[in-house]
């Protein structure tokens, strides 16, 4: 599955998501794109999971009908994220097909 990490998502998380291909919005030059357009671009480009720390995403965007699964990390801190790797991996595996999961950190 292809995974896209949003700005604010701790980059070291990437190595824990192997063997899945993982890109960041910065690598794709998508850092300045608004959330609605970003979600559409990610879906159109074949991403299956979007990991973000934007806790307001579900209130700002209509997520119904999306093919892209969304995982929201409830903090941006790598030390806190690192302690929840198993929960994040579980959320990534459950969120496929347009699901939405929040991971408390």
N, C-alpha and C positions, 0 to 999 in steps of 0.2 A: 504494500500500500504506500502511496506517496503522501508525505506529510509536509505541511507548510507551517513554519514557526513565525508568529507575528513579532513585531517590535515589542520589547519588554519581556518576552519569553526568554528565560536564561538559556544562552547558547550551549552551555555544557550538557544540557538535556539531550541534545542531538546524539551523542555517543551511546546513550541508553536506549535509543529507539532503533538501533541496528537490528536486523539487516535492512530495514526499510529505508528507502531514499528520503532524505530530509533536506529541505531548502529553507532559507529564511527570506522574509520579505525584502530585506536589505540586499541580499544576493540577487534577487530578481528585479531590483530597482523598482519595487512596489511600495517603498516606505511612505511615500507621500499620497498614496491613493486612499480615498475614503473607504470605510468599511463595506458599504453596499457594493461598490464597484470591485473592491478587493475580493470579496466572497465570490462574485460572479467570475472574475478572472481566474481564481483558484480552481473553481469547478470546471470552467472551460478548458483549463490547462491540464486537467486530469488528476488534481489533488483529491484525496479522499478524506483527509483529516486536517483540520486547521487548529493549531494550539495557540491560544492567546491568553493574555492577562487582563483583557478588557472586560471587566465585570458588568459593564453596561450594554454590551453588545446585544443581548437578547431583548433589551428594552428599546434599543435604537434601530434595530433591523427586524424585518419580518423573516423569520427563519423557517416558516412552514414551506414545504415543497423543495427544500434544499437537498441536494445530493451529498453535499459536503458535511461530514461530521465535525462538530465543534467541541473542543475541550477547553474549558476556561480554568486556568490556574488562579487561585484566589490570592496570590502574592507574586512579587517579582524577584524575591530573594533566592539566590541559588542555594545557600545553606538550608533554607526551609524547603525548597523544591527537592533537593537531594534526599531529604528524609522521607519523601513521599513517592519515590520512583515506582514502587510496586502499584500504588493506587493510580498513578498516572498511566502506567502501562495497561492496567485493567480498563481504565476509562477509554483509552485509545482503541482497545480491541472491541469495546461495547458500543462505540459511538458511530460506527459505520452506517452509511445510508441515510444521512441527514439527521442523526441524533444529536443530542446536546447533553454534555456532562460537565459538572463543576467539580473541581478537586480542591477541597479545603486544605490550606497550608497553614 
